C-alpha cells in the first residue's frame, strides 16, 4: 500500500497505539479513565468507519472514471484528522506541543 491509502492506514494505526499509551498513562496518574475496553471498542469502530469511507470513495471514483479524486480527498482529510489526534495524544502523554498546534 502506497500513497494516500497507505499513509492513512499507517497514521490510523499509530494514532491508536499512541492513544493506548496516553490512556494508560492517564489511568496511572488518576487524571483519566485509563484503559477501558468500551472506549477502545469505540476507537476501533471509528477507525473501521474511516476505512469504510475511503473504500466507498474509491468505489465512487471507479464509477466516475478511475481518477482517484474522491478517494484521495477523503483519505487526506482523514489522514489530517489522524495527525491531529496523534498530536492530542502526545500532549496527553506530556510531549511538548508547539503553541500553533494546540
N, C-alpha and C positions, 0 to 999 in steps of 0.2 A: 504494500500500500504506500503510495507516494502521493505527494501533493496535498490538496485540501482535505481529503478524507483521512489520509494518514496522519496529518497534523491534528485534525480534530480528535481522532481516536487516541493519539498519544497524549494530548492535553487533557482529555477526559479521564484517562487512567491516572495521570499524575495528580490531577485535582482530587480524585477520590482517595488516593493514598495519602496525600498531604492533609486532606480533611480527616482521615482516620487518626493521623498523628496529632492534629490540633484538638480533636475531640478527646483523645486520650490524655493529652497534656492538661486540658481544661478540667477534666474529671479528677486528676490528681491534685490540682490546685484548689478544687472546690468552687471554681468560678463558672462551671457549666455542667450540663447533664452527664458528660463523659461519653463513653461508648455505649450506645443503645441500639439494639437490633432494629427497632421500629424506625428510628431516624436513619439508620444505614439503609434500610429497605427503601425508604422514600428517596434517598440519594441514588440508589441503583435504578429505581423506576424513572427518575429524571434523566439519567444517562440513556436508558433504553428509549425514552421518548425522543431525546435529541437525535440518536442514531436512526430512529424511525423517520423523523422529519427529513434527515439527509437522504435516506433511501427513497422516500416519496418524491422529494425534489429531483432526484436522479431519474426516477420514472417519468416525471413530467418533462424533463429535458429530452428523454428518449422519444416521447410522443411529439415534441415540438421540433426535433431535428438534431439531436446529439451535440448541442453547443456547450453543454455543461454550465450554462449561465446560472440557472436556478440552484443547481447542486452546489456550485462554488459559493454563491451568495449566502445560502443557508449554512454551509459548512464554515465559512469565515465568520458569520455572525455568531454561531455557537462557539467557535474557537475563541473569539474575543471574550465571550461570556465566561468560558472556562478559565482564560487567563486572568480575568478579574477575580474570579473565585479563588484561584491559586494565590493571588496577592492577599486577599482577605484571610485565607487560611494561614499564610505566612505571618501576617500581623497577629493572628490569634496565637501563633507559636512564639511570638516575641521578636520576630525578624524586623530589622529596621526597614521601614517603607517610606519612600520619599513623600513629601507633603503633597506633591502634584498628584500622586496616585491614590491618596486617601479619600 
